Amino acid sequence: MYLENSDLPEKGFIMNARLKTIFGCLAVIALVFGFLHLVIPESGYNFERLHVFLFNLCGGGSLLLFFTLKTRTIPKRVSVFLVCSITYAFFAFFKLYIPAMVLSLILAVIVESVRVEKFSFLPWGFFRRDEPVFLKFHQAALLCLSMALVISTLVILNNEYLKLIYMKKLQLDTFFLGFSFPLSLITFSLIFSFIEESERPLVIFTKEAGFWLVNLGVVIFFLFIIFEQLHPQVVVTTILFITVMAIFYLFYQLGKNLQQKHFLVSGMGFLVVTAITGIAYILFEYSYDYSPGQYKWLLNLHAFAALYGWNLCGLSVICRYNDFPVRLHSFPIIALHWITVLLFAPLGKFQPLFAVLALAGYIVILFFLLFSKRQLAPINPT
């Protein structure tokens, strides 16, 4: 039995069916583009861009803004962001970089307008001890999204026009992957919002340390990738792995007895998989016969666990935030989710049959996560 949602921080927030449908369609179309190279192998276009954009920036970014504004209807700014982000995705896909840069800056302004309205222009909340950690992660997710949009514009400007800086890893597609990090941060925000309050010094320290280590660790790790510093990457990923395990333990022990917890625990499991596969890939780079294509299967496993495992768990909880408990059998759906993400989807990058199985499994998962009926019978505390 689960507790009711009466003590959640945003108890008035309910996602309507229209936005659930939009997000579900974007998520499915994004996965389709992830497999489209099997159908159109020599198109000259990078379908991975749409694969990443439609899920992370368009669907995930819109949900992040909607969740921040806490309204029952889709706000005008969210509608504008959704339309502009989809347009931006296709401009970047077709290499129409000038209009893409303009739209990117417009999107960043929209995100910042929401962040400043709900928090402050300067993120002073990061440094206040009385600011709940889940709010720190929430503001960090918004700030990260706007920064990712601005930085991607600067990279386009440098690589395509000014050509002032050249680095092997300073590639547009590398920075486009940064659009997944805001979704990771908002999922961490959900996790910390479900942790019971505690005055124990160790719990307080773990929460604060978790916030700073996750945020600074990922930024520093990204810089080491750009500057191709392999040894520091191992150190930072190890620290991040330890941090994730500490947060996982804290959430498992002190997380409120809500159905959401099962989905987020599953999400943390996917995050552990991304940490392990990330460390493994870096270690493989030490081998004398290393080549990027040799371990593409490992990168695919890492990417699917991050995007369609960890991030999807967080976004699905946002979609059903105050709609739990819902009429679905959590364990079968979670099991199907793991099989689809860690088996069907990575193999689907190479075999059409598994791509079809991944799409079918993914559609079933999304349907139950987004549209299963709310439990009508009263839920008694355990």
C-alpha positions as CSV (number, residue, x, y, z in Angstrom):
1,M,0.0,0.0,0.0
2,Y,1.1,3.5,-0.8
3,L,0.8,6.8,1.0
4,E,-1.3,9.5,-0.6
5,N,0.3,12.5,-2.4
6,S,-1.1,15.1,0.1
7,D,2.3,16.3,1.2
8,L,4.0,16.7,-2.1
9,P,5.6,20.2,-2.8
10,E,3.4,20.8,-5.9
11,K,0.1,19.2,-5.0
12,G,-2.0,21.3,-7.4
13,F,0.0,20.3,-10.5
14,I,-1.8,17.9,-12.8
15,M,-0.7,17.2,-16.4
16,N,-3.6,17.2,-18.9
17,A,-4.1,14.5,-21.6
18,R,-3.2,16.9,-24.4
19,L,0.3,17.5,-23.2
20,K,0.8,13.8,-22.3
21,T,-0.2,13.0,-25.9
22,I,2.3,15.5,-27.3
23,F,5.1,14.3,-25.2
24,G,4.3,10.6,-25.9
25,C,4.3,11.3,-29.7
26,L,7.6,13.2,-29.5
27,A,9.2,10.4,-27.5
28,V,8.1,7.7,-30.0
29,I,9.1,9.8,-33.1
30,A,12.5,10.5,-31.4
31,L,13.1,6.7,-31.0
32,V,12.0,6.2,-34.7
33,F,14.7,8.6,-35.8
34,G,17.2,6.7,-33.7
35,F,16.7,3.6,-36.0
36,L,16.1,5.4,-39.3
37,H,19.7,4.8,-40.4
38,L,18.7,1.2,-40.9
39,V,16.1,2.2,-43.5
40,I,18.0,5.1,-45.1
41,P,21.7,4.2,-44.6
42,E,23.3,6.8,-47.0
43,S,21.1,9.9,-46.6
44,G,23.9,12.3,-45.7
45,Y,22.0,13.5,-42.7
46,N,22.6,12.8,-39.0
47,F,19.4,11.3,-37.7
48,E,20.9,11.2,-34.2
49,R,20.3,14.9,-34.0
50,L,16.6,14.5,-34.3
51,H,16.7,11.5,-32.1
52,V,18.3,13.6,-29.3
53,F,16.5,16.9,-30.0
54,L,12.9,15.6,-30.1
55,F,13.2,13.7,-26.8
56,N,15.5,16.0,-24.8
57,L,14.9,19.5,-26.0
58,C,11.4,19.5,-27.5
59,G,9.6,17.0,-25.2
60,G,11.8,17.2,-22.1
61,G,12.4,20.9,-22.2
62,S,8.7,21.7,-22.7
63,L,7.8,19.4,-19.7
64,L,10.4,21.1,-17.6
65,L,9.0,24.6,-18.2
66,F,5.4,23.3,-17.7
67,F,6.3,21.7,-14.5
68,T,8.0,24.9,-13.3
69,L,5.0,27.1,-14.1
70,K,2.6,24.7,-12.4
71,T,-0.6,25.5,-14.4
72,R,-3.4,23.2,-15.5
73,T,-3.4,24.4,-19.1
74,I,-0.4,24.8,-21.4
75,P,1.0,28.3,-20.9
76,K,1.7,30.4,-23.9
77,R,5.5,30.4,-23.3
78,V,5.5,26.6,-23.2
79,S,3.6,26.4,-26.5
80,V,6.0,28.9,-28.1
81,F,9.0,26.9,-26.7
82,L,7.6,23.7,-28.1
83,V,7.0,25.1,-31.6
84,C,10.3,26.9,-31.7
85,S,12.3,23.9,-30.4
86,I,10.8,21.5,-33.0
87,T,11.6,24.1,-35.7
88,Y,15.1,24.5,-34.3
89,A,15.6,20.7,-34.3
90,F,14.8,20.5,-38.0
91,F,16.9,23.6,-38.8
92,A,19.9,22.0,-37.1
93,F,19.1,18.7,-38.8
94,F,19.1,20.2,-42.2
95,K,22.2,22.3,-41.3
96,L,20.3,25.6,-41.6
97,Y,22.5,27.1,-38.9
98,I,21.7,30.9,-39.1
99,P,18.0,30.5,-38.3
100,A,18.9,27.7,-35.9
101,M,21.1,30.1,-33.9
102,V,18.4,32.7,-33.8
103,L,15.8,30.3,-32.5
104,S,18.3,28.9,-30.0
105,L,18.7,32.3,-28.4
106,I,14.9,32.9,-28.4
107,L,14.5,29.5,-26.6
108,A,17.2,30.5,-24.1
109,V,15.3,33.8,-23.4
110,I,12.1,31.8,-22.8
111,V,13.8,29.5,-20.4
112,E,15.5,32.3,-18.5
113,S,12.2,34.2,-18.2
114,V,10.6,31.2,-16.5
115,R,13.7,30.7,-14.2
116,V,13.9,34.3,-13.1
117,E,10.1,34.4,-12.5
118,K,10.2,31.3,-10.3
119,F,13.6,31.8,-8.7
120,S,15.9,34.8,-9.2
121,F,18.2,36.3,-11.9
122,L,21.3,35.3,-10.0
123,P,21.1,31.7,-8.6
124,W,21.7,32.7,-5.0
125,G,19.5,29.8,-3.9
126,F,22.4,27.4,-4.7
127,F,24.4,28.9,-1.8
128,R,21.6,29.3,0.8
129,R,21.5,26.6,3.5
130,D,17.8,27.1,4.0
131,E,17.0,26.4,0.3
132,P,15.7,22.8,-0.1
133,V,18.0,20.7,-2.3
134,F,15.2,19.7,-4.6
135,L,14.7,23.4,-5.5
136,K,18.4,23.8,-6.1
137,F,18.3,21.0,-8.5
138,H,15.2,22.4,-10.2
139,Q,16.8,25.8,-10.7
140,A,20.0,24.1,-11.9
141,A,17.9,22.2,-14.5
142,L,16.5,25.5,-16.0
143,L,19.9,27.2,-15.9
144,C,21.5,24.3,-17.5
145,L,18.9,24.2,-20.3
146,S,19.4,27.9,-21.1
147,M,23.2,27.6,-21.0
148,A,23.1,24.6,-23.3
149,L,21.1,26.6,-25.8
150,V,23.6,29.5,-25.7
151,I,26.7,27.4,-25.8
152,S,25.4,25.3,-28.7
153,T,24.9,28.6,-30.6
154,L,28.5,29.7,-29.8
155,V,29.8,26.4,-31.0
156,I,27.9,26.7,-34.3
157,L,29.2,30.2,-34.7
158,N,32.8,29.1,-34.1
159,N,32.7,25.9,-36.1
160,E,30.7,27.0,-39.1
161,Y,31.6,30.7,-39.5
162,L,34.3,32.2,-37.3
163,K,36.6,29.2,-37.0
164,L,38.6,30.8,-34.2
165,I,39.1,27.6,-32.1
166,Y,39.8,24.1,-33.3
167,M,39.6,21.1,-31.0
168,K,38.9,17.5,-32.0
169,K,36.1,17.2,-29.5
170,L,34.7,20.7,-30.0
171,Q,32.0,19.3,-32.2
172,L,28.4,20.4,-32.5
173,D,26.9,16.9,-31.8
174,T,29.0,16.6,-28.6
175,F,27.3,19.8,-27.2
176,F,23.9,18.8,-28.5
177,L,24.1,15.8,-26.0
178,G,24.1,18.4,-23.2
179,F,20.4,18.9,-23.7
180,S,19.9,15.6,-21.7
181,F,21.5,17.0,-18.6
182,P,18.7,19.4,-17.6
183,L,16.3,16.4,-17.6
184,S,18.7,14.5,-15.4
185,L,18.8,17.4,-13.0
186,I,15.0,17.7,-12.8
187,T,14.8,14.0,-12.1
188,F,17.3,14.5,-9.2
189,S,15.0,17.3,-8.1
190,L,12.0,14.9,-8.0
191,I,14.1,12.3,-6.1
192,F,15.1,14.8,-3.4
193,S,11.6,16.1,-3.1
194,F,10.4,12.6,-2.1
195,I,13.1,12.2,0.6
196,E,11.8,12.6,4.1
197,E,13.0,15.6,6.0
198,S,15.8,14.8,8.5
199,E,17.9,16.9,10.9
200,R,20.7,14.3,11.0
201,P,23.9,16.0,10.0
202,L,25.0,13.1,7.8
203,V,21.7,13.3,5.8
204,I,22.0,17.1,5.4
205,F,25.6,16.8,4.3
206,T,24.8,14.1,1.8
207,K,22.1,16.1,0.2
208,E,24.2,19.3,-0.1
209,A,27.3,17.3,-1.3
210,G,25.2,15.4,-3.8
211,F,24.0,18.7,-5.3
212,W,27.4,20.1,-5.8
213,L,29.2,16.9,-6.8
214,V,26.6,16.1,-9.4
215,N,26.6,19.6,-11.0
216,L,30.2,20.5,-10.8
217,G,31.3,16.9,-11.6
218,V,29.4,16.8,-14.9
219,V,30.7,20.2,-15.9
220,I,34.3,19.3,-15.1
221,F,33.9,15.9,-16.8
222,F,32.6,17.6,-19.9
223,L,35.6,20.0,-19.9
224,F,38.0,17.0,-19.6
225,I,36.3,15.4,-22.6
226,I,36.7,18.6,-24.7
227,F,40.4,18.8,-23.8
228,E,40.9,15.0,-24.2
229,Q,42.2,14.5,-20.6
230,L,41.7,10.8,-20.1
231,H,43.1,10.2,-16.6
232,P,41.1,13.0,-15.0
233,Q,37.9,11.6,-16.7
234,V,38.4,8.3,-14.8
235,V,38.8,10.2,-11.5
236,V,35.7,12.4,-12.1
237,T,33.5,9.5,-13.3
238,T,34.5,7.5,-10.2
239,I,33.5,10.4,-7.9
240,L,30.2,10.7,-9.8
241,F,29.6,7.0,-9.4
242,I,30.1,7.1,-5.7
243,T,27.9,10.2,-5.4
244,V,25.1,8.5,-7.4
245,M,25.3,5.4,-5.1
246,A,25.1,7.6,-2.0
247,I,22.0,9.4,-3.3
248,F,20.5,6.0,-4.3
249,Y,21.0,4.7,-0.8
250,L,19.6,7.9,0.8
251,F,16.5,7.8,-1.5
252,Y,16.0,4.0,-0.9
253,Q,16.2,4.5,2.9
254,L,14.3,7.8,3.3
255,G,12.1,8.0,0.2
256,K,8.4,8.4,1.0
257,N,6.3,5.3,0.5
258,L,4.7,6.5,-2.8
259,Q,4.3,4.6,-6.0
260,Q,6.5,7.2,-7.7
261,K,9.4,5.9,-5.6
262,H,9.3,2.6,-7.6
263,F,9.7,4.3,-10.9
264,L,12.5,6.6,-9.5
265,V,14.3,3.7,-7.9
266,S,14.2,2.0,-11.3
267,G,15.5,5.3,-12.8
268,M,18.4,5.3,-10.4
269,G,19.1,1.8,-11.5
270,F,19.4,3.0,-15.1
271,L,21.7,5.8,-13.9
272,V,24.0,3.3,-12.3
273,V,24.1,1.5,-15.6
274,T,25.1,4.7,-17.4
275,A,27.8,5.3,-14.8
276,I,29.2,1.8,-15.2
277,T,29.1,1.8,-19.0
278,G,30.6,5.3,-19.0
279,I,33.6,4.2,-16.8
280,A,34.0,1.0,-19.0
281,Y,34.1,3.0,-22.2
282,I,36.8,5.3,-20.8
283,L,38.9,2.3,-19.6
284,F,38.6,0.8,-23.1
285,E,40.1,4.0,-24.5
286,Y,43.3,3.0,-22.7
287,S,43.6,-0.1,-24.9
288,Y,46.3,0.0,-27.6
289,D,44.0,-1.0,-30.4
290,Y,41.1,1.4,-29.4
291,S,38.9,2.9,-32.1
292,P,35.6,4.7,-31.5
293,G,33.6,2.4,-33.8
294,Q,34.9,-0.7,-32.0
295,Y,32.8,0.1,-28.9
296,K,29.8,1.7,-30.5
297,W,27.6,-0.9,-28.9
298,L,28.7,0.2,-25.5
299,L,27.9,3.9,-26.3
300,N,24.5,2.9,-27.6
301,L,23.8,1.0,-24.4
302,H,25.0,4.0,-22.4
303,A,22.9,6.5,-24.4
304,F,19.7,4.4,-24.2
305,A,20.0,3.8,-20.5
306,A,20.4,7.6,-20.0
307,L,17.8,8.9,-22.4
308,Y,15.0,6.3,-22.4
309,G,15.8,4.8,-19.0
310,W,16.9,7.3,-16.4
311,N,15.4,10.5,-18.0
312,L,12.1,8.8,-19.0
313,C,11.5,7.6,-15.4
314,G,11.8,11.3,-14.3
315,L,9.6,12.7,-17.1
316,S,6.9,10.1,-16.6
317,V,6.7,10.9,-12.9
318,I,6.3,14.6,-13.9
319,C,3.5,13.7,-16.3
320,R,1.6,11.8,-13.6
321,Y,2.9,13.9,-10.7
322,N,-0.3,14.2,-8.7
323,D,-2.1,11.4,-10.5
324,F,-0.5,8.5,-8.5
325,P,-1.3,5.9,-7.5
326,V,-2.3,4.7,-11.0
327,R,-3.9,1.5,-12.2
328,L,-0.9,-0.3,-13.5
329,H,1.2,-3.2,-12.2
330,S,4.5,-1.4,-11.5
331,F,6.8,-4.4,-11.6
332,P,5.7,-5.8,-15.1
333,I,6.0,-2.3,-16.6
334,I,9.4,-1.7,-15.0
335,A,10.6,-5.1,-16.2
336,L,9.4,-4.4,-19.8
337,H,11.1,-1.0,-19.5
338,W,14.5,-2.6,-18.6
339,I,14.3,-5.2,-21.4
340,T,13.3,-2.7,-24.0
341,V,16.0,-0.1,-23.0
342,L,18.9,-2.5,-22.3
343,L,18.3,-5.3,-24.8
344,F,15.9,-4.4,-27.7
345,A,16.9,-0.8,-28.2
346,P,20.8,-1.3,-28.3
347,L,20.4,-4.3,-30.6
348,G,17.9,-2.4,-32.7
349,K,20.7,0.0,-33.7
350,F,22.1,-3.0,-35.8
351,Q,19.1,-5.3,-36.5
352,P,15.7,-4.1,-37.8
353,L,13.8,-6.9,-35.9
354,F,15.1,-5.6,-32.6
355,A,14.3,-2.0,-33.6
356,V,10.7,-3.1,-34.2
357,L,10.6,-4.8,-30.8
358,A,12.1,-1.8,-29.1
359,L,9.4,0.5,-30.7
360,A,6.6,-1.8,-29.8
361,G,7.8,-2.2,-26.2
362,Y,8.4,1.5,-25.9
363,I,4.9,2.4,-27.1
364,V,3.4,0.0,-24.5
365,I,5.5,1.5,-21.7
366,L,4.5,5.0,-22.6
367,F,0.9,4.2,-22.9
368,F,0.8,2.7,-19.4
369,L,3.0,5.3,-17.8
370,L,1.1,8.2,-19.4
371,F,-2.5,7.1,-19.7
372,S,-3.3,4.3,-17.2
373,K,-6.3,5.3,-15.1
374,R,-5.9,6.8,-11.6
375,Q,-6.7,4.4,-8.7
376,L,-10.2,5.4,-7.6
377,A,-10.3,3.4,-4.4
378,P,-9.0,5.2,-1.3
379,I,-5.4,4.5,-0.4
380,N,-4.6,3.9,3.2
381,P,-1.2,4.6,4.7
382,T,0.8,1.5,5.6
